[in-house]
């Protein structure tokens, strides 16, 4: 079964994506703690706004990084991990 890029990701209730100066990077805050995101995850996370679907996120990052051929697959993989970890919901 292939990934449905028409789905729109949103951060789960209680989760907040933000830049954390003390961590010198972007993090995902949630009631039980914090996850420091790597640069790639931070770029994707910054586009999760409940308005853009996965295809739009792929298109936007594809325009910024046109020389990355597997970009769409990498973003799908992030979405699958984030959903499995209960960071996001896809609707």
PyMOL Python script that loads the backbone (N, CA, C, O; Angstrom):
from pymol import cmd

cmd.read_pdbstr("""\
ATOM      1  N   UNK A   1       0.845  -1.184   0.000  1.00  0.00           N
ATOM      2  CA  UNK A   1       0.000   0.000   0.000  1.00  0.00           C
ATOM      3  C   UNK A   1       0.888   1.245   0.000  1.00  0.00           C
ATOM      4  O   UNK A   1       1.822   1.343   0.797  1.00  0.00           O
ATOM      5  N   UNK A   2       0.608   2.162  -0.864  1.00  0.00           N
ATOM      6  CA  UNK A   2       1.431   3.360  -0.959  1.00  0.00           C
ATOM      7  C   UNK A   2       0.930   4.444  -0.015  1.00  0.00           C
ATOM      8  O   UNK A   2      -0.219   4.435   0.428  1.00  0.00           O
ATOM      9  N   UNK A   3       1.816   5.361   0.272  1.00  0.00           N
ATOM     10  CA  UNK A   3       1.507   6.471   1.169  1.00  0.00           C
ATOM     11  C   UNK A   3       0.582   7.460   0.458  1.00  0.00           C
ATOM     12  O   UNK A   3       0.780   7.764  -0.718  1.00  0.00           O
ATOM     13  N   UNK A   4      -0.416   7.956   1.165  1.00  0.00           N
ATOM     14  CA  UNK A   4      -1.378   8.908   0.592  1.00  0.00           C
ATOM     15  C   UNK A   4      -0.888  10.330   0.842  1.00  0.00           C
ATOM     16  O   UNK A   4      -1.012  10.861   1.945  1.00  0.00           O
ATOM     17  N   UNK A   5      -0.331  10.933  -0.203  1.00  0.00           N
ATOM     18  CA  UNK A   5       0.229  12.281  -0.085  1.00  0.00           C
ATOM     19  C   UNK A   5      -0.839  13.365  -0.007  1.00  0.00           C
ATOM     20  O   UNK A   5      -0.509  14.531   0.209  1.00  0.00           O
ATOM     21  N   UNK A   6      -2.099  13.013  -0.176  1.00  0.00           N
ATOM     22  CA  UNK A   6      -3.159  14.017  -0.063  1.00  0.00           C
ATOM     23  C   UNK A   6      -3.551  14.267   1.395  1.00  0.00           C
ATOM     24  O   UNK A   6      -4.330  15.177   1.679  1.00  0.00           O
ATOM     25  N   UNK A   7      -3.021  13.473   2.310  1.00  0.00           N
ATOM     26  CA  UNK A   7      -3.322  13.643   3.742  1.00  0.00           C
ATOM     27  C   UNK A   7      -2.612  14.886   4.281  1.00  0.00           C
ATOM     28  O   UNK A   7      -1.516  15.238   3.844  1.00  0.00           O
ATOM     29  N   UNK A   8      -3.264  15.532   5.234  1.00  0.00           N
ATOM     30  CA  UNK A   8      -2.717  16.746   5.848  1.00  0.00           C
ATOM     31  C   UNK A   8      -2.269  16.440   7.276  1.00  0.00           C
ATOM     32  O   UNK A   8      -3.083  16.054   8.114  1.00  0.00           O
ATOM     33  N   UNK A   9      -0.977  16.612   7.553  1.00  0.00           N
ATOM     34  CA  UNK A   9      -0.494  16.352   8.910  1.00  0.00           C
ATOM     35  C   UNK A   9      -0.746  17.542   9.840  1.00  0.00           C
ATOM     36  O   UNK A   9      -0.663  18.703   9.441  1.00  0.00           O
ATOM     37  N   UNK A  10      -1.051  17.212  11.075  1.00  0.00           N
ATOM     38  CA  UNK A  10      -1.147  18.210  12.148  1.00  0.00           C
ATOM     39  C   UNK A  10      -0.434  17.637  13.368  1.00  0.00           C
ATOM     40  O   UNK A  10      -0.411  16.426  13.583  1.00  0.00           O
ATOM     41  N   UNK A  11       0.141  18.526  14.154  1.00  0.00           N
ATOM     42  CA  UNK A  11       0.752  18.062  15.403  1.00  0.00           C
ATOM     43  C   UNK A  11      -0.363  17.611  16.339  1.00  0.00           C
ATOM     44  O   UNK A  11      -1.414  18.247  16.406  1.00  0.00           O
ATOM     45  N   UNK A  12      -0.144  16.547  17.038  1.00  0.00           N
ATOM     46  CA  UNK A  12      -1.133  16.061  18.001  1.00  0.00           C
ATOM     47  C   UNK A  12      -1.355  17.099  19.091  1.00  0.00           C
ATOM     48  O   UNK A  12      -0.468  17.896  19.396  1.00  0.00           O
ATOM     49  N   UNK A  13      -2.534  17.079  19.666  1.00  0.00           N
ATOM     50  CA  UNK A  13      -2.853  17.960  20.783  1.00  0.00           C
ATOM     51  C   UNK A  13      -1.822  17.748  21.894  1.00  0.00           C
ATOM     52  O   UNK A  13      -1.525  16.614  22.272  1.00  0.00           O
ATOM     53  N   UNK A  14      -1.291  18.834  22.401  1.00  0.00           N
ATOM     54  CA  UNK A  14      -0.293  18.766  23.463  1.00  0.00           C
ATOM     55  C   UNK A  14       1.138  18.764  22.952  1.00  0.00           C
ATOM     56  O   UNK A  14       2.077  18.835  23.744  1.00  0.00           O
ATOM     57  N   UNK A  15       1.315  18.685  21.637  1.00  0.00           N
ATOM     58  CA  UNK A  15       2.651  18.699  21.033  1.00  0.00           C
ATOM     59  C   UNK A  15       2.897  20.063  20.401  1.00  0.00           C
ATOM     60  O   UNK A  15       2.019  20.630  19.751  1.00  0.00           O
ATOM     61  N   UNK A  16       4.108  20.580  20.604  1.00  0.00           N
ATOM     62  CA  UNK A  16       4.431  21.894  20.047  1.00  0.00           C
ATOM     63  C   UNK A  16       5.823  21.861  19.427  1.00  0.00           C
ATOM     64  O   UNK A  16       6.796  21.451  20.060  1.00  0.00           O
ATOM     65  N   UNK A  17       5.895  22.299  18.182  1.00  0.00           N
ATOM     66  CA  UNK A  17       7.145  22.396  17.436  1.00  0.00           C
ATOM     67  C   UNK A  17       7.674  23.804  17.622  1.00  0.00           C
ATOM     68  O   UNK A  17       6.938  24.771  17.425  1.00  0.00           O
ATOM     69  N   UNK A  18       8.946  23.939  18.000  1.00  0.00           N
ATOM     70  CA  UNK A  18       9.511  25.278  18.176  1.00  0.00           C
ATOM     71  C   UNK A  18      11.028  25.222  18.165  1.00  0.00           C
ATOM     72  O   UNK A  18      11.634  24.162  18.323  1.00  0.00           O
ATOM     73  N   UNK A  19      11.633  26.404  17.972  1.00  0.00           N
ATOM     74  CA  UNK A  19      13.080  26.528  18.083  1.00  0.00           C
ATOM     75  C   UNK A  19      13.415  26.710  19.553  1.00  0.00           C
ATOM     76  O   UNK A  19      12.792  27.521  20.239  1.00  0.00           O
ATOM     77  N   UNK A  20      14.380  25.972  20.031  1.00  0.00           N
ATOM     78  CA  UNK A  20      14.784  26.047  21.431  1.00  0.00           C
ATOM     79  C   UNK A  20      16.246  26.492  21.497  1.00  0.00           C
ATOM     80  O   UNK A  20      17.146  25.702  21.208  1.00  0.00           O
ATOM     81  N   UNK A  21      16.490  27.756  21.878  1.00  0.00           N
ATOM     82  CA  UNK A  21      17.868  28.262  21.905  1.00  0.00           C
ATOM     83  C   UNK A  21      18.814  27.416  22.759  1.00  0.00           C
ATOM     84  O   UNK A  21      19.973  27.221  22.392  1.00  0.00           O
ATOM     85  N   UNK A  22      18.330  26.918  23.884  1.00  0.00           N
ATOM     86  CA  UNK A  22      19.201  26.117  24.753  1.00  0.00           C
ATOM     87  C   UNK A  22      19.658  24.836  24.056  1.00  0.00           C
ATOM     88  O   UNK A  22      20.741  24.327  24.344  1.00  0.00           O
ATOM     89  N   UNK A  23      18.845  24.316  23.149  1.00  0.00           N
ATOM     90  CA  UNK A  23      19.193  23.110  22.398  1.00  0.00           C
ATOM     91  C   UNK A  23      19.898  23.440  21.080  1.00  0.00           C
ATOM     92  O   UNK A  23      20.409  22.552  20.396  1.00  0.00           O
ATOM     93  N   UNK A  24      19.917  24.715  20.741  1.00  0.00           N
ATOM     94  CA  UNK A  24      20.484  25.183  19.470  1.00  0.00           C
ATOM     95  C   UNK A  24      19.858  24.454  18.279  1.00  0.00           C
ATOM     96  O   UNK A  24      20.539  24.062  17.331  1.00  0.00           O
ATOM     97  N   UNK A  25      18.540  24.289  18.366  1.00  0.00           N
ATOM     98  CA  UNK A  25      17.837  23.615  17.283  1.00  0.00           C
ATOM     99  C   UNK A  25      16.350  23.527  17.551  1.00  0.00           C
ATOM    100  O   UNK A  25      15.851  23.983  18.580  1.00  0.00           O
ATOM    101  N   UNK A  26      15.657  22.930  16.599  1.00  0.00           N
ATOM    102  CA  UNK A  26      14.215  22.764  16.734  1.00  0.00           C
ATOM    103  C   UNK A  26      13.899  21.523  17.559  1.00  0.00           C
ATOM    104  O   UNK A  26      14.593  20.508  17.488  1.00  0.00           O
ATOM    105  N   UNK A  27      12.846  21.634  18.332  1.00  0.00           N
ATOM    106  CA  UNK A  27      12.418  20.539  19.195  1.00  0.00           C
ATOM    107  C   UNK A  27      10.915  20.349  19.063  1.00  0.00           C
ATOM    108  O   UNK A  27      10.186  21.210  18.571  1.00  0.00           O
ATOM    109  N   UNK A  28      10.495  19.197  19.521  1.00  0.00           N
ATOM    110  CA  UNK A  28       9.078  18.914  19.646  1.00  0.00           C
ATOM    111  C   UNK A  28       8.813  18.730  21.128  1.00  0.00           C
ATOM    112  O   UNK A  28       9.290  17.779  21.747  1.00  0.00           O
ATOM    113  N   UNK A  29       8.047  19.654  21.688  1.00  0.00           N
ATOM    114  CA  UNK A  29       7.707  19.588  23.106  1.00  0.00           C
ATOM    115  C   UNK A  29       6.387  18.860  23.270  1.00  0.00           C
ATOM    116  O   UNK A  29       5.467  19.025  22.468  1.00  0.00           O
ATOM    117  N   UNK A  30       6.305  18.053  24.321  1.00  0.00           N
ATOM    118  CA  UNK A  30       5.067  17.345  24.636  1.00  0.00           C
ATOM    119  C   UNK A  30       5.021  17.159  26.143  1.00  0.00           C
ATOM    120  O   UNK A  30       6.039  17.345  26.810  1.00  0.00           O
ATOM    121  N   UNK A  31       3.862  16.795  26.703  1.00  0.00           N
ATOM    122  CA  UNK A  31       3.735  16.780  28.159  1.00  0.00           C
ATOM    123  C   UNK A  31       4.787  15.945  28.893  1.00  0.00           C
ATOM    124  O   UNK A  31       5.185  16.303  30.002  1.00  0.00           O
ATOM    125  N   UNK A  32       5.241  14.848  28.301  1.00  0.00           N
ATOM    126  CA  UNK A  32       6.198  13.979  28.981  1.00  0.00           C
ATOM    127  C   UNK A  32       7.646  14.345  28.734  1.00  0.00           C
ATOM    128  O   UNK A  32       8.540  13.761  29.347  1.00  0.00           O
ATOM    129  N   UNK A  33       7.903  15.313  27.838  1.00  0.00           N
ATOM    130  CA  UNK A  33       9.289  15.641  27.573  1.00  0.00           C
ATOM    131  C   UNK A  33       9.516  16.450  26.317  1.00  0.00           C
ATOM    132  O   UNK A  33       8.713  17.305  25.942  1.00  0.00           O
ATOM    133  N   UNK A  34      10.655  16.151  25.666  1.00  0.00           N
ATOM    134  CA  UNK A  34      11.071  16.921  24.504  1.00  0.00           C
ATOM    135  C   UNK A  34      11.889  16.013  23.586  1.00  0.00           C
ATOM    136  O   UNK A  34      12.621  15.134  24.041  1.00  0.00           O
ATOM    137  N   UNK A  35      11.743  16.251  22.284  1.00  0.00           N
ATOM    138  CA  UNK A  35      12.523  15.540  21.285  1.00  0.00           C
ATOM    139  C   UNK A  35      13.283  16.584  20.489  1.00  0.00           C
ATOM    140  O   UNK A  35      12.682  17.505  19.935  1.00  0.00           O
ATOM    141  N   UNK A  36      14.609  16.445  20.428  1.00  0.00           N
ATOM    142  CA  UNK A  36      15.401  17.342  19.582  1.00  0.00           C
ATOM    143  C   UNK A  36      15.393  16.771  18.174  1.00  0.00           C
ATOM    144  O   UNK A  36      15.715  15.601  17.967  1.00  0.00           O
ATOM    145  N   UNK A  37      15.025  17.597  17.215  1.00  0.00           N
ATOM    146  CA  UNK A  37      14.917  17.165  15.828  1.00  0.00           C
ATOM    147  C   UNK A  37      16.196  17.486  15.060  1.00  0.00           C
ATOM    148  O   UNK A  37      16.841  18.506  15.304  1.00  0.00           O
ATOM    149  N   UNK A  38      16.550  16.611  14.137  1.00  0.00           N
ATOM    150  CA  UNK A  38      17.689  16.920  13.278  1.00  0.00           C
ATOM    151  C   UNK A  38      17.257  17.971  12.259  1.00  0.00           C
ATOM    152  O   UNK A  38      16.081  18.329  12.194  1.00  0.00           O
ATOM    153  N   UNK A  39      18.195  18.459  11.474  1.00  0.00           N
ATOM    154  CA  UNK A  39      17.901  19.553  10.541  1.00  0.00           C
ATOM    155  C   UNK A  39      16.832  19.176   9.520  1.00  0.00           C
ATOM    156  O   UNK A  39      15.955  19.984   9.217  1.00  0.00           O
ATOM    157  N   UNK A  40      16.896  17.963   8.990  1.00  0.00           N
ATOM    158  CA  UNK A  40      15.906  17.534   7.998  1.00  0.00           C
ATOM    159  C   UNK A  40      14.511  17.478   8.606  1.00  0.00           C
ATOM    160  O   UNK A  40      13.548  17.967   8.014  1.00  0.00           O
ATOM    161  N   UNK A  41      14.405  16.882   9.789  1.00  0.00           N
ATOM    162  CA  UNK A  41      13.105  16.790  10.457  1.00  0.00           C
ATOM    163  C   UNK A  41      12.580  18.181  10.804  1.00  0.00           C
ATOM    164  O   UNK A  41      11.374  18.423  10.747  1.00  0.00           O
ATOM    165  N   UNK A  42      13.478  19.093  11.163  1.00  0.00           N
ATOM    166  CA  UNK A  42      13.065  20.459  11.488  1.00  0.00           C
ATOM    167  C   UNK A  42      12.504  21.178  10.264  1.00  0.00           C
ATOM    168  O   UNK A  42      11.533  21.928  10.372  1.00  0.00           O
ATOM    169  N   UNK A  43      13.113  20.951   9.098  1.00  0.00           N
ATOM    170  CA  UNK A  43      12.593  21.571   7.870  1.00  0.00           C
ATOM    171  C   UNK A  43      11.184  21.059   7.562  1.00  0.00           C
ATOM    172  O   UNK A  43      10.299  21.835   7.199  1.00  0.00           O
ATOM    173  N   UNK A  44      10.986  19.766   7.708  1.00  0.00           N
ATOM    174  CA  UNK A  44       9.660  19.188   7.476  1.00  0.00           C
ATOM    175  C   UNK A  44       8.691  19.688   8.542  1.00  0.00           C
ATOM    176  O   UNK A  44       7.584  20.123   8.226  1.00  0.00           O
ATOM    177  N   UNK A  45       9.106  19.625   9.797  1.00  0.00           N
ATOM    178  CA  UNK A  45       8.246  20.045  10.907  1.00  0.00           C
ATOM    179  C   UNK A  45       7.798  21.483  10.794  1.00  0.00           C
ATOM    180  O   UNK A  45       6.678  21.823  11.176  1.00  0.00           O
ATOM    181  N   UNK A  46       8.665  22.329  10.271  1.00  0.00           N
ATOM    182  CA  UNK A  46       8.318  23.734  10.110  1.00  0.00           C
ATOM    183  C   UNK A  46       7.205  23.967   9.104  1.00  0.00           C
ATOM    184  O   UNK A  46       6.595  25.036   9.090  1.00  0.00           O
ATOM    185  N   UNK A  47       6.935  22.978   8.264  1.00  0.00           N
ATOM    186  CA  UNK A  47       5.881  23.108   7.268  1.00  0.00           C
ATOM    187  C   UNK A  47       4.580  22.414   7.686  1.00  0.00           C
ATOM    188  O   UNK A  47       3.574  22.504   6.982  1.00  0.00           O
ATOM    189  N   UNK A  48       4.601  21.732   8.815  1.00  0.00           N
ATOM    190  CA  UNK A  48       3.375  21.095   9.316  1.00  0.00           C
ATOM    191  C   UNK A  48       2.553  22.166  10.012  1.00  0.00           C
ATOM    192  O   UNK A  48       2.863  22.585  11.127  1.00  0.00           O
ATOM    193  N   UNK A  49       1.494  22.601   9.331  1.00  0.00           N
ATOM    194  CA  UNK A  49       0.677  23.695   9.853  1.00  0.00           C
ATOM    195  C   UNK A  49      -0.820  23.388   9.826  1.00  0.00           C
ATOM    196  O   UNK A  49      -1.638  24.255  10.132  1.00  0.00           O
ATOM    197  N   UNK A  50      -1.175  22.166   9.465  1.00  0.00           N
ATOM    198  CA  UNK A  50      -2.589  21.804   9.387  1.00  0.00           C
ATOM    199  C   UNK A  50      -3.268  22.304   8.129  1.00  0.00           C
ATOM    200  O   UNK A  50      -4.456  22.053   7.927  1.00  0.00           O
ATOM    201  N   UNK A  51      -2.535  23.010   7.278  1.00  0.00           N
ATOM    202  CA  UNK A  51      -3.074  23.530   6.023  1.00  0.00           C
ATOM    203  C   UNK A  51      -2.481  22.793   4.822  1.00  0.00           C
ATOM    204  O   UNK A  51      -3.199  22.444   3.884  1.00  0.00           O
ATOM    205  N   UNK A  52      -1.180  22.559   4.856  1.00  0.00           N
ATOM    206  CA  UNK A  52      -0.494  21.904   3.742  1.00  0.00           C
ATOM    207  C   UNK A  52      -0.657  20.389   3.850  1.00  0.00           C
ATOM    208  O   UNK A  52      -0.513  19.815   4.930  1.00  0.00           O
ATOM    209  N   UNK A  53      -0.957  19.754   2.724  1.00  0.00           N
ATOM    210  CA  UNK A  53      -0.937  18.297   2.737  1.00  0.00           C
ATOM    211  C   UNK A  53       0.497  17.831   2.471  1.00  0.00           C
ATOM    212  O   UNK A  53       1.387  18.642   2.217  1.00  0.00           O
ATOM    213  N   UNK A  54       0.703  16.522   2.534  1.00  0.00           N
ATOM    214  CA  UNK A  54       2.053  15.989   2.362  1.00  0.00           C
ATOM    215  C   UNK A  54       2.603  16.339   0.983  1.00  0.00           C
ATOM    216  O   UNK A  54       3.784  16.667   0.860  1.00  0.00           O
ATOM    217  N   UNK A  55       1.777  16.278  -0.049  1.00  0.00           N
ATOM    218  CA  UNK A  55       2.232  16.630  -1.403  1.00  0.00           C
ATOM    219  C   UNK A  55       2.736  18.071  -1.463  1.00  0.00           C
ATOM    220  O   UNK A  55       3.736  18.345  -2.127  1.00  0.00           O
ATOM    221  N   UNK A  56       2.061  18.993  -0.782  1.00  0.00           N
ATOM    222  CA  UNK A  56       2.484  20.394  -0.774  1.00  0.00           C
ATOM    223  C   UNK A  56       3.803  20.560  -0.021  1.00  0.00           C
ATOM    224  O   UNK A  56       4.650  21.361  -0.419  1.00  0.00           O
ATOM    225  N   UNK A  57       3.977  19.812   1.056  1.00  0.00           N
ATOM    226  CA  UNK A  57       5.241  19.869   1.804  1.00  0.00           C
ATOM    227  C   UNK A  57       6.376  19.354   0.925  1.00  0.00           C
ATOM    228  O   UNK A  57       7.458  19.940   0.892  1.00  0.00           O
ATOM    229  N   UNK A  58       6.126  18.263   0.217  1.00  0.00           N
ATOM    230  CA  UNK A  58       7.131  17.708  -0.687  1.00  0.00           C
ATOM    231  C   UNK A  58       7.467  18.720  -1.784  1.00  0.00           C
ATOM    232  O   UNK A  58       8.638  18.925  -2.104  1.00  0.00           O
ATOM    233  N   UNK A  59       6.448  19.348  -2.355  1.00  0.00           N
ATOM    234  CA  UNK A  59       6.678  20.325  -3.425  1.00  0.00           C
ATOM    235  C   UNK A  59       7.489  21.512  -2.922  1.00  0.00           C
ATOM    236  O   UNK A  59       8.404  21.972  -3.605  1.00  0.00           O
ATOM    237  N   UNK A  60       7.163  22.010  -1.739  1.00  0.00           N
ATOM    238  CA  UNK A  60       7.874  23.171  -1.204  1.00  0.00           C
ATOM    239  C   UNK A  60       9.336  22.845  -0.922  1.00  0.00           C
ATOM    240  O   UNK A  60      10.228  23.618  -1.274  1.00  0.00           O
ATOM    241  N   UNK A  61       9.580  21.706  -0.289  1.00  0.00           N
ATOM    242  CA  UNK A  61      10.971  21.336  -0.010  1.00  0.00           C
ATOM    243  C   UNK A  61      11.699  20.921  -1.288  1.00  0.00           C
ATOM    244  O   UNK A  61      12.909  21.113  -1.406  1.00  0.00           O
ATOM    245  N   UNK A  62      10.965  20.357  -2.239  1.00  0.00           N
ATOM    246  CA  UNK A  62      11.563  20.002  -3.529  1.00  0.00           C
ATOM    247  C   UNK A  62      12.051  21.227  -4.277  1.00  0.00           C
ATOM    248  O   UNK A  62      13.067  21.168  -4.969  1.00  0.00           O
ATOM    249  N   UNK A  63      11.335  22.340  -4.146  1.00  0.00           N
ATOM    250  CA  UNK A  63      11.753  23.590  -4.778  1.00  0.00           C
ATOM    251  C   UNK A  63      13.028  24.132  -4.113  1.00  0.00           C
ATOM    252  O   UNK A  63      13.873  24.729  -4.780  1.00  0.00           O
ATOM    253  N   UNK A  64      13.160  23.920  -2.796  1.00  0.00           N
ATOM    254  CA  UNK A  64      14.348  24.391  -2.068  1.00  0.00           C
ATOM    255  C   UNK A  64      15.557  23.485  -2.301  1.00  0.00           C
ATOM    256  O   UNK A  64      16.701  23.939  -2.279  1.00  0.00           O
ATOM    257  N   UNK A  65      15.285  22.186  -2.526  1.00  0.00           N
ATOM    258  CA  UNK A  65      16.355  21.194  -2.670  1.00  0.00           C
ATOM    259  C   UNK A  65      16.123  20.350  -3.927  1.00  0.00           C
ATOM    260  O   UNK A  65      15.822  19.161  -3.827  1.00  0.00           O
ATOM    261  N   UNK A  66      16.262  20.957  -5.101  1.00  0.00           N
ATOM    262  CA  UNK A  66      15.935  20.244  -6.342  1.00  0.00           C
ATOM    263  C   UNK A  66      16.892  19.097  -6.677  1.00  0.00           C
ATOM    264  O   UNK A  66      16.566  18.252  -7.511  1.00  0.00           O
ATOM    265  N   UNK A  67      18.043  19.054  -6.055  1.00  0.00           N
ATOM    266  CA  UNK A  67      19.024  18.013  -6.372  1.00  0.00           C
ATOM    267  C   UNK A  67      18.936  16.792  -5.455  1.00  0.00           C
ATOM    268  O   UNK A  67      19.854  15.972  -5.428  1.00  0.00           O
ATOM    269  N   UNK A  68      17.852  16.669  -4.713  1.00  0.00           N
ATOM    270  CA  UNK A  68      17.669  15.524  -3.821  1.00  0.00           C
ATOM    271  C   UNK A  68      16.577  14.628  -4.424  1.00  0.00           C
ATOM    272  O   UNK A  68      15.388  14.881  -4.227  1.00  0.00           O
ATOM    273  N   UNK A  69      16.979  13.583  -5.156  1.00  0.00           N
ATOM    274  CA  UNK A  69      16.001  12.784  -5.898  1.00  0.00           C
ATOM    275  C   UNK A  69      15.027  11.992  -5.022  1.00  0.00           C
ATOM    276  O   UNK A  69      13.893  11.757  -5.438  1.00  0.00           O
ATOM    277  N   UNK A  70      15.431  11.586  -3.848  1.00  0.00           N
ATOM    278  CA  UNK A  70      14.569  10.760  -2.985  1.00  0.00           C
ATOM    279  C   UNK A  70      13.833  11.592  -1.933  1.00  0.00           C
ATOM    280  O   UNK A  70      13.356  11.046  -0.938  1.00  0.00           O
ATOM    281  N   UNK A  71      13.741  12.883  -2.142  1.00  0.00           N
ATOM    282  CA  UNK A  71      13.151  13.778  -1.151  1.00  0.00           C
ATOM    283  C   UNK A  71      11.727  13.356  -0.758  1.00  0.00           C
ATOM    284  O   UNK A  71      11.398  13.303   0.428  1.00  0.00           O
ATOM    285  N   UNK A  72      10.896  13.061  -1.745  1.00  0.00           N
ATOM    286  CA  UNK A  72       9.519  12.670  -1.448  1.00  0.00           C
ATOM    287  C   UNK A  72       9.447  11.420  -0.587  1.00  0.00           C
ATOM    288  O   UNK A  72       8.640  11.346   0.340  1.00  0.00           O
ATOM    289  N   UNK A  73      10.283  10.442  -0.888  1.00  0.00           N
ATOM    290  CA  UNK A  73      10.317   9.207  -0.097  1.00  0.00           C
ATOM    291  C   UNK A  73      10.781   9.491   1.331  1.00  0.00           C
ATOM    292  O   UNK A  73      10.249   8.929   2.288  1.00  0.00           O
ATOM    293  N   UNK A  74      11.781  10.373   1.466  1.00  0.00           N
ATOM    294  CA  UNK A  74      12.291  10.720   2.794  1.00  0.00           C
ATOM    295  C   UNK A  74      11.216  11.413   3.627  1.00  0.00           C
ATOM    296  O   UNK A  74      11.090  11.146   4.822  1.00  0.00           O
ATOM    297  N   UNK A  75      10.450  12.288   3.012  1.00  0.00           N
ATOM    298  CA  UNK A  75       9.382  12.991   3.734  1.00  0.00           C
ATOM    299  C   UNK A  75       8.273  12.011   4.113  1.00  0.00           C
ATOM    300  O   UNK A  75       7.739  12.078   5.220  1.00  0.00           O
ATOM    301  N   UNK A  76       7.930  11.112   3.211  1.00  0.00           N
ATOM    302  CA  UNK A  76       6.942  10.079   3.545  1.00  0.00           C
ATOM    303  C   UNK A  76       7.416   9.259   4.744  1.00  0.00           C
ATOM    304  O   UNK A  76       6.638   8.955   5.648  1.00  0.00           O
ATOM    305  N   UNK A  77       8.691   8.909   4.741  1.00  0.00           N
ATOM    306  CA  UNK A  77       9.245   8.121   5.843  1.00  0.00           C
ATOM    307  C   UNK A  77       9.145   8.901   7.157  1.00  0.00           C
ATOM    308  O   UNK A  77       8.778   8.337   8.188  1.00  0.00           O
ATOM    309  N   UNK A  78       9.469  10.193   7.118  1.00  0.00           N
ATOM    310  CA  UNK A  78       9.333  11.007   8.325  1.00  0.00           C
ATOM    311  C   UNK A  78       7.883  10.983   8.814  1.00  0.00           C
ATOM    312  O   UNK A  78       7.630  10.813  10.006  1.00  0.00           O
ATOM    313  N   UNK A  79       6.935  11.152   7.891  1.00  0.00           N
ATOM    314  CA  UNK A  79       5.516  11.170   8.266  1.00  0.00           C
ATOM    315  C   UNK A  79       5.097   9.843   8.903  1.00  0.00           C
ATOM    316  O   UNK A  79       4.345   9.826   9.878  1.00  0.00           O
ATOM    317  N   UNK A  80       5.583   8.745   8.351  1.00  0.00           N
ATOM    318  CA  UNK A  80       5.249   7.427   8.910  1.00  0.00           C
ATOM    319  C   UNK A  80       5.816   7.262  10.318  1.00  0.00           C
ATOM    320  O   UNK A  80       5.133   6.763  11.212  1.00  0.00           O
ATOM    321  N   UNK A  81       7.059   7.679  10.510  1.00  0.00           N
ATOM    322  CA  UNK A  81       7.670   7.593  11.840  1.00  0.00           C
ATOM    323  C   UNK A  81       6.938   8.509  12.817  1.00  0.00           C
ATOM    324  O   UNK A  81       6.620   8.105  13.936  1.00  0.00           O
ATOM    325  N   UNK A  82       6.672   9.740  12.390  1.00  0.00           N
ATOM    326  CA  UNK A  82       5.981  10.694  13.266  1.00  0.00           C
ATOM    327  C   UNK A  82       4.593  10.189  13.648  1.00  0.00           C
ATOM    328  O   UNK A  82       4.159  10.364  14.787  1.00  0.00           O
ATOM    329  N   UNK A  83       3.900   9.565  12.704  1.00  0.00           N
ATOM    330  CA  UNK A  83       2.574   9.005  13.014  1.00  0.00           C
ATOM    331  C   UNK A  83       2.710   7.823  13.962  1.00  0.00           C
ATOM    332  O   UNK A  83       1.941   7.707  14.915  1.00  0.00           O
ATOM    333  N   UNK A  84       3.676   6.946  13.716  1.00  0.00           N
ATOM    334  CA  UNK A  84       3.889   5.784  14.576  1.00  0.00           C
ATOM    335  C   UNK A  84       4.271   6.191  16.002  1.00  0.00           C
ATOM    336  O   UNK A  84       3.917   5.513  16.966  1.00  0.00           O
ATOM    337  N   UNK A  85       5.001   7.312  16.121  1.00  0.00           N
ATOM    338  CA  UNK A  85       5.411   7.821  17.434  1.00  0.00           C
ATOM    339  C   UNK A  85       4.317   8.684  18.081  1.00  0.00           C
ATOM    340  O   UNK A  85       4.481   9.176  19.197  1.00  0.00           O
ATOM    341  N   UNK A  86       3.213   8.858  17.369  1.00  0.00           N
ATOM    342  CA  UNK A  86       2.069   9.653  17.843  1.00  0.00           C
ATOM    343  C   UNK A  86       2.381  11.134  17.986  1.00  0.00           C
ATOM    344  O   UNK A  86       1.791  11.821  18.819  1.00  0.00           O
ATOM    345  N   UNK A  87       3.331  11.638  17.153  1.00  0.00           N
ATOM    346  CA  UNK A  87       3.626  13.075  17.142  1.00  0.00           C
ATOM    347  C   UNK A  87       2.606  13.820  16.304  1.00  0.00           C
ATOM    348  O   UNK A  87       2.231  14.946  16.633  1.00  0.00           O
ATOM    349  N   UNK A  88       2.152  13.194  15.213  1.00  0.00           N
ATOM    350  CA  UNK A  88       1.242  13.841  14.284  1.00  0.00           C
ATOM    351  C   UNK A  88       0.010  12.982  14.053  1.00  0.00           C
ATOM    352  O   UNK A  88      -0.029  11.793  14.371  1.00  0.00           O
ATOM    353  N   UNK A  89      -0.984  13.635  13.489  1.00  0.00           N
ATOM    354  CA  UNK A  89      -2.164  12.948  12.967  1.00  0.00           C
ATOM    355  C   UNK A  89      -2.262  13.304  11.505  1.00  0.00           C
ATOM    356  O   UNK A  89      -1.979  14.441  11.127  1.00  0.00           O
ATOM    357  N   UNK A  90      -2.655  12.360  10.673  1.00  0.00           N
ATOM    358  CA  UNK A  90      -2.833  12.602   9.247  1.00  0.00           C
ATOM    359  C   UNK A  90      -4.313  12.491   8.913  1.00  0.00           C
ATOM    360  O   UNK A  90      -4.933  11.454   9.148  1.00  0.00           O
ATOM    361  N   UNK A  91      -4.871  13.554   8.369  1.00  0.00           N
ATOM    362  CA  UNK A  91      -6.305  13.554   8.034  1.00  0.00           C
ATOM    363  C   UNK A  91      -6.502  13.890   6.573  1.00  0.00           C
ATOM    364  O   UNK A  91      -7.637  13.940   6.099  1.00  0.00           O
TER     365      UNK A  91
END
""", "prot")
cmd.dss("prot")
cmd.show_as("cartoon", "prot")
cmd.util.cbc("prot")
cmd.orient("prot")
